[in-house]
Every structure is written in structure tokens, then in C-alpha cells.
């Protein structure tokens, strides 16, 4: 009976039910100072095959979800300044960034190997364990009033490094999926993918250096942009120009054989306040956020809930293993990196806890892997659970950790 109801409901009726339920549950979680995405995922779980079996993830919903991924990655990129990435690579900061990424990715790959997962699945588990969701970390630190603290700034710079590295690795992995998985084929595919990535990074570096050179001439780009926008008579010309710029990078990465979000992410990182002006940047961020958070992101996250399937999780050992490794390896990676960088024991521990939230970026990567048949439904569902649990527990643990280093939070 449930299945027939699902077949009768038109697309826009499904979309309406999905959006309203997602926004309501998202609002409930926001009220309890938790990310709205958790409520939106739960909305999909309730409406999908796991519980009510009312709505299924159709091709139309998948297309909207792809747009949601695109905008979420752009928003994440706009929050990153390339100078902050370079800052994370300077001095002892690079030690923390490397330890906080490679210990978790090795731990994730190891747990996949222990539970007899194939190589690609194990690597994706490692990648999802290693990532720190920058937008979630920023939100948590803002809620705790620690966004401008020394530890808060270190968490942000390391999260930036992790996100950039994870998306770069994702671009390489997606090129391996069409090989026969022999050692030589994988090595060849990795080599070609790395070459493509290097070509793209060279282009990105050239664009960055050109922008830096133009900025030395004062507000030349901002003034030229303002003149162009005032000349154009169409609606929202600034946003259209911005999207054309991002799509240019996405098109280039797709033509290189990399995923479109790699281009979107890196392209949006080039847009800064010093480049286009505070008002222009604010207008772009506001429009992007309204489109994403008001409509596309709730559909994307509830779509993840639609694909989540409780009954697919047969391997409870793998679920527990991934949860344990995700906590231990990330916190340990941040802790060891902090100690090697000369930070105190308590500060290093706080740093490790702050890096433990996965959230948005981990779910984006898991979803891309699932859509490309690189992980199965069970592993995807487990990674969704891991993303939710680590995101829910990090604010509470981080609040206590800040208290122990003598930095009480404002909440």
C-alpha cells in the first residue's frame, strides 16, 4: 500500500512534503543549537524507505541534490581565503595539519581492511574519517564564542587544509573507478589524475598571482566590476557574473576528468573581500546562502536520508569500528600534531576534539562516492551515522575542553 501511495504522488507533491518536513526538523535542531542538516537528514529517513516509505529518491530529486552540493561547496569555498591556506602551511602549523589528516585517513583505511572491504571502499572510509567540515567547525566555534581564539583559529586553518586535501584526493579517486583495479592500472590512473590535478593547480596558482598583481593597483577589479554591474540592465547581474566565473572553473575540471565540485570549491576560494569589495562579497554570500539553505541544501540532506537504510547495516562491527576510529584517530591526530608543534597537553587535546566534526563535507564526499557506485548502501549508511554522531557530540565535548584550558565559552 505504501509503495502504491509513493507511485501516485506527483514530483512536486513529493518535493513539497520533503522540503516542509526537512525545514521543520531543521528548525527544531537549530533551536537546540545543533546543525539544521541533522534534522534535514532525519526528515529524509522518516519519509524514506527506512520508516514511512512515502518518498523515494527519484532522478529529479537527484538533480536538485547535485545543485545543492554545488552551492554548499561554493559557500564553503567563500569562507576560505587562499592566504589562510598558506598560513596553515607555515611553520609548525603544517605539522598539525598533516598529523590531523593522515593519522585518520590511515586509521579509516585500516578499519576497512580489517573488515574485508575492497581498496576503494577502504580509501573512501579513510577520506571521510580524515575530513573536518569547515562550515560546521565555524558554526560550532561561533556558538561557543571561540571563533577568534588562538585554538579556534588553528582549528579553522587545519580544517581548511583538510578540506582542500580531501577534495584533491577525491578528484584522483574518481578517475580510478573505471579501471580494472589491477595495481598497474591504479598506478597509471593515479599518475594521470595527479597530472590533471597539477595542471589545474597551476592554473589556479596563475589566477591567484594575477589577482594579487591586480590588487596592487588598488581597487581596480572592484571598480571595474561595479561599472560592469551598473551597465548591465538584467536582474542580479553580480550573481550571474559570479556563477559564470565558478562554472568556468567547474567546466575546466570536468573537462580534465575531475569532479565539478573540485573546480567550484577552488574557484570560489579566489573570490575575496579585497578582490571584489565587502558589499559585493556580502551580496554574493547572501544570495548563495538563501538559495542553498532555503531550498537546495534541505533537499540534498533529506535526500541523503532517503538513501539511508537502517536495514542495510548488517555489519555492526564495521559501524562500531568506524565510529571508534573516527573519534580516536582524529582526536589523536590533532593531539599529536599539537604536541609536536609545542602546544600544551590540554590545548592539543582541545584542538583534536575541535577537528572531530565531519558534517557537510564528509556527507558530500560520501554521497558522491555512493552515486558513483564506489561504496555500497551499507557503508554509505554507516558513514552517514558517523557524520551525524561526530557533529552532534563535538560541541559538547569542545565546550568542556575549552573550560579545562581556562577559556570558558560564552554559551
C-alpha positions in Angstrom: 0.0 0.0 0.0 2.8 2.4 0.9 4.5 1.7 -2.4 1.4 2.4 -4.4 1.0 5.7 -2.5 4.5 6.6 -3.5 3.8 5.9 -7.1 0.7 8.1 -7.2 2.3 11.2 -5.6 3.5 13.7 -8.2 7.0 15.0 -8.2 6.1 18.5 -6.8 4.0 16.9 -4.1 7.0 14.8 -3.0 9.2 17.9 -3.1 6.7 19.9 -1.0 6.5 17.2 1.6 10.2 16.7 1.7 11.1 20.4 1.9 8.5 21.3 4.6 9.4 18.3 6.8 13.1 19.0 6.3 12.7 22.7 7.2 10.6 21.9 10.3 13.0 19.3 11.7 16.0 21.5 10.7 14.4 24.4 12.7 13.9 22.1 15.7 17.6 21.1 15.7 18.6 24.8 15.3 16.6 25.6 18.4 18.8 23.1 20.3 21.9 24.7 18.9 22.6 21.7 16.6 23.2 21.9 12.8 19.9 22.0 10.8 21.4 19.4 8.5 20.9 16.7 11.2 17.1 17.4 11.3 17.0 17.5 7.5 18.7 14.1 7.2 16.3 12.7 9.8 13.4 14.1 7.8 14.5 12.0 4.8 15.0 8.9 7.0 11.4 9.3 8.3 9.9 9.9 4.9 12.1 7.3 3.0 12.3 3.6 2.9 13.7 3.2 6.4 10.4 4.2 8.1 7.3 5.5 6.2 8.5 4.6 2.7 6.5 7.5 1.5 9.1 9.2 -0.8 11.9 7.6 -2.8 15.0 9.4 -4.2 14.0 10.0 -7.9 16.2 11.3 -10.7 14.6 14.7 -10.3 15.5 14.9 -6.6 19.0 13.7 -7.5 19.4 16.7 -9.9 18.3 19.1 -7.2 20.7 17.4 -4.8 23.5 17.9 -7.3 22.7 21.6 -7.3 22.7 21.6 -3.5 26.1 20.0 -3.4 27.3 22.7 -5.9 26.1 25.6 -3.8 27.3 24.1 -0.5 30.8 23.6 -1.8 30.7 27.2 -3.1 29.6 28.5 0.3 32.5 26.5 1.9 34.9 27.9 -0.6 33.8 31.5 0.0 34.6 31.1 3.7 38.2 30.2 2.8 40.9 32.6 1.9 43.9 31.2 0.0 46.1 33.3 2.3 44.7 31.2 5.2 45.7 28.0 3.4 49.3 29.4 3.0 49.2 30.3 6.7 48.3 26.7 7.6 51.4 25.5 5.7 53.8 27.8 7.6 56.0 26.8 10.5 54.7 24.2 12.9 51.1 24.6 11.7 51.9 22.2 8.8 52.8 19.5 11.4 49.4 19.7 13.0 47.6 19.8 9.6 49.5 16.7 8.3 49.0 14.7 11.5 45.3 15.6 11.8 44.7 14.4 8.2 47.0 11.4 7.7 46.5 9.6 11.0 42.7 9.5 10.5 42.9 8.5 6.8 45.3 5.7 7.7 43.0 4.6 10.6 40.0 4.6 8.3 41.8 2.6 5.6 43.0 0.2 8.3 39.5 -0.4 9.6 38.2 -1.0 6.1 41.0 -3.6 5.6 40.2 -5.3 8.9 36.6 -5.8 7.9 37.5 -7.1 4.4 36.3 -4.0 2.4 37.8 -3.5 -1.0 40.6 -1.0 -1.6 38.5 1.8 -3.0 35.9 1.5 -0.2 38.6 1.5 2.4 40.2 4.6 1.0 36.8 6.4 0.9 36.2 5.4 4.6 39.6 6.8 5.4 38.8 10.0 3.5 35.5 10.5 5.3 37.2 9.8 8.6 40.0 12.3 7.9 37.9 15.3 6.8 36.9 18.1 9.1 33.8 20.0 8.0 34.9 23.7 7.8 31.4 25.2 7.8 30.4 23.0 10.8 33.6 23.9 12.7 33.0 27.6 12.1 29.4 27.3 13.3 30.4 25.4 16.5 33.2 27.9 17.3 30.8 30.8 16.7 28.2 29.3 19.1 30.9 28.8 21.7 32.3 32.3 21.3 35.7 30.9 20.4 35.9 31.8 16.7 38.7 34.4 17.3 40.6 32.4 20.0 44.1 31.1 19.2 42.8 27.5 19.3 39.7 28.4 17.3 41.9 29.9 14.5 44.1 26.8 14.4 41.0 24.6 14.1 39.8 26.7 11.2 43.2 26.7 9.4 43.6 22.9 9.8 40.0 22.3 8.7 40.8 24.4 5.5 43.8 22.2 4.8 41.9 19.0 5.4 39.0 20.1 3.1 41.4 21.2 0.3 43.4 18.0 0.5 40.3 15.7 0.7 38.7 17.2 -2.4 42.0 16.9 -4.2 42.2 13.2 -3.3 38.5 12.8 -4.3 39.3 14.1 -7.8 42.0 11.4 -8.1 39.9 8.6 -6.8 37.0 9.3 -9.1 39.4 8.7 -12.0 40.3 5.2 -10.7 36.8 3.8 -10.7 36.8 2.9 -14.4 40.0 0.8 -14.2 40.2 -2.9 -13.9 41.6 -2.3 -10.4 44.9 -4.0 -11.1 48.0 -2.5 -9.4 49.4 -1.2 -12.7 46.0 0.3 -13.8 45.6 2.0 -10.5 49.1 3.5 -10.6 48.5 4.6 -14.2 45.2 6.2 -13.3 46.7 7.9 -10.2 49.5 9.3 -12.3 47.2 10.7 -14.9 44.8 12.1 -12.2 47.7 13.7 -10.4 48.9 15.2 -13.6 45.4 16.6 -14.3 45.3 18.0 -10.7 48.7 19.6 -11.1 47.6 21.2 -14.3 44.5 22.6 -12.6 46.5 23.8 -9.5 49.0 25.5 -11.9 46.0 27.4 -13.5 44.7 28.2 -10.0 48.1 29.5 -8.9 48.4 31.6 -12.1 44.9 33.1 -11.4 45.8 33.8 -7.8 49.1 35.5 -8.7 47.3 37.6 -11.4 44.7 38.6 -8.9 47.5 39.6 -6.4 49.2 41.6 -9.1 46.0 43.4 -10.0 45.2 44.1 -6.3 48.5 46.1 -6.1 46.9 48.6 -8.5 44.3 49.4 -5.8 40.6 48.7 -6.2 40.9 48.2 -10.0 38.9 44.9 -10.1 36.2 46.1 -7.7 35.8 49.4 -9.6 35.6 47.6 -13.0 33.1 45.1 -11.6 30.9 47.9 -10.2 31.0 49.7 -13.5 30.0 46.5 -15.4 27.2 45.7 -12.9 25.8 49.2 -13.2 26.0 49.0 -17.0 24.0 45.7 -17.2 20.3 46.0 -17.0 19.3 42.4 -16.2 18.3 41.2 -12.7 21.1 40.1 -10.3 24.0 40.7 -12.7 26.6 40.4 -10.0 25.4 36.9 -9.0 25.2 35.9 -12.7 28.8 37.0 -13.2 29.9 35.2 -10.1 28.2 32.0 -11.2 29.7 32.2 -14.7 33.2 32.5 -13.1 32.6 29.5 -10.9 31.1 27.5 -13.7 34.2 28.3 -15.8 36.3 26.5 -13.2 33.9 23.6 -12.8 33.8 23.1 -16.6 37.6 23.1 -16.7 37.9 20.5 -14.0 35.1 18.3 -15.6 37.0 18.5 -19.0 40.1 17.5 -17.2 38.2 14.4 -15.8 38.0 15.7 -12.3 34.7 16.2 -10.4 32.9 19.5 -10.9 32.9 20.4 -7.2 36.7 20.5 -7.2 36.5 23.4 -9.7 33.6 25.0 -7.8 35.5 24.8 -4.5 38.8 26.1 -5.6 37.2 28.8 -7.9 35.1 30.2 -5.1 38.2 30.4 -2.9 39.6 33.1 -5.3 36.7 35.4 -4.5 37.6 37.6 -1.5 36.6 40.9 0.0 39.9 42.5 -1.1 39.1 41.5 -4.7 35.5 42.5 -5.2 34.7 44.6 -2.2 32.9 44.0 1.0 29.4 44.9 -0.3 29.7 42.7 -3.4 31.0 39.7 -1.5 28.3 40.1 1.1 25.6 40.2 -1.7 27.1 37.0 -3.3 27.2 35.2 0.0 23.7 36.2 0.9 22.2 35.2 -2.4 24.1 31.9 -2.4 23.1 31.2 1.2 19.5 32.0 0.6 19.3 29.6 -2.4 21.2 26.9 -0.7 19.9 26.9 2.9 16.4 27.9 1.9 15.8 25.2 -0.7 18.6 23.2 -2.2 20.6 22.1 0.9 17.5 20.8 2.8 16.6 18.7 -0.3 20.2 17.5 -0.5 20.4 16.4 3.1 16.9 15.0 3.2 17.9 13.1 0.0 20.7 11.6 2.0 18.1 10.4 4.5 16.0 8.9 1.7 19.0 6.8 0.7 19.9 5.9 4.2 18.7 2.4 5.1 18.8 1.0 8.7 18.2 -2.5 7.4 21.3 -2.3 5.2 23.6 -2.1 8.2 24.3 -5.8 8.9 27.9 -5.4 9.9 27.6 -3.8 13.4 31.3 -4.4 14.0 32.1 -2.2 11.0 29.8 0.5 12.3 31.3 0.5 15.8 34.8 0.2 14.3 34.4 3.3 12.1 32.8 5.3 15.0 35.7 4.4 17.3 38.4 5.0 14.8 36.8 8.3 13.7 36.9 9.6 17.3 40.3 8.2 18.3 42.3 8.9 15.1 41.0 12.5 14.6 41.5 13.5 18.2 44.8 11.7 18.4 46.0 13.2 15.1 45.2 16.7 16.4 46.7 16.0 19.8 50.0 14.5 18.5 50.3 17.3 15.9 49.7 19.9 18.6 52.3 18.4 20.9 54.8 18.2 18.1 54.1 21.8 17.4 54.9 22.7 21.0 51.3 23.2 22.3 50.4 22.1 25.9 48.6 18.8 26.5 45.2 20.3 27.3 45.4 22.7 24.3 46.4 19.9 22.0 43.6 17.8 23.2 41.1 20.7 22.7 42.5 21.0 19.2 41.9 17.3 18.4 38.3 17.5 19.7 37.6 20.6 17.7 38.6 18.8 14.5 36.3 15.9 15.0 33.1 17.3 13.5 32.5 15.9 9.9 29.1 17.1 8.9 28.6 18.8 5.5 31.9 18.0 3.6 32.0 14.3 4.8 28.4 13.8 3.7 29.1 15.4 0.3 32.1 13.1 -0.3 30.2 10.0 0.9 27.2 11.0 -1.4 29.5 11.4 -4.4 31.2 8.0 -3.7 27.7 6.3 -3.4 26.4 7.9 -6.5 29.4 6.7 -8.4 29.0 3.1 -7.0 32.3 3.3 -5.2 30.7 2.4 -1.8 27.6 0.3 -1.2 24.4 1.2 0.7 25.7 -0.3 4.0 29.0 1.7 4.0 27.1 4.8 2.9 24.6 4.5 5.8 27.4 3.9 8.3 29.3 7.0 7.1 26.1 9.0 7.4 25.7 7.8 11.0 29.4 8.7 11.7 28.9 12.2 10.3 25.8 12.8 12.4 27.2 11.4 15.6 30.6 13.3 15.4 28.8 16.5 14.6 26.3 16.1 17.4 28.9 15.3 20.1 31.7 17.8 19.1 30.0 21.0 20.5 29.5 19.4 24.0 33.0 17.9 24.1 34.6 21.1 22.8 32.8 23.3 25.4 34.2 21.1 28.2 37.7 21.1 26.6 37.8 24.9 26.4 36.8 25.0 30.1 39.7 22.8 31.0 42.3 25.1 29.3 40.9 28.1 31.2 38.9 29.5 28.3 35.2 29.5 29.3 32.7 29.7 26.5 30.1 32.3 26.0 27.2 29.8 25.9 
